[in-house]
């Protein structure tokens, strides 16, 4: 069902049919809610899962449903590609240019920088297909990237083999408010 929904969402975006309904959200509280939803799977996999966003995090003007969906996709990937004993954390930082960045970082298997472009293409799967052990359709990252575009933002990825991956959701200044 998740796969079908992801395909439909991606199709809607590419057809220009997905609409977002932005509203101001409490970034820290909303993010913590998603993290708590992923707590049990992380614990079962013996992974540390930490949300470092505090009450000083700014409000974001985003579609709350899509924001949660983006975080769920990123956390699902982090869980999938991080081995037992590893860690996953979510943090946020205000950049000097006024943008706000949510970072989902893991200590997982990572990927070479040359594979990032492949991972961002629909159905793009990295690694050797003959030895690939992990299931997935290759839709999560492309879907998140396109949802960020709908919000006027960007997705960026930094990764290194055997050193983990950091995925950044970058929200433009007009979507960021300090209260």
Helices and strands as residue ranges (DSSP letters): H 2-14, E 23-25, H 27-37, H 39-44, E 48-51, E 59-62, H 64-81, E 87-94, E 100-106, G 113-115, H 116-119, H 140-150, E 154-160, E 164-171, G 173-175, E 176-177
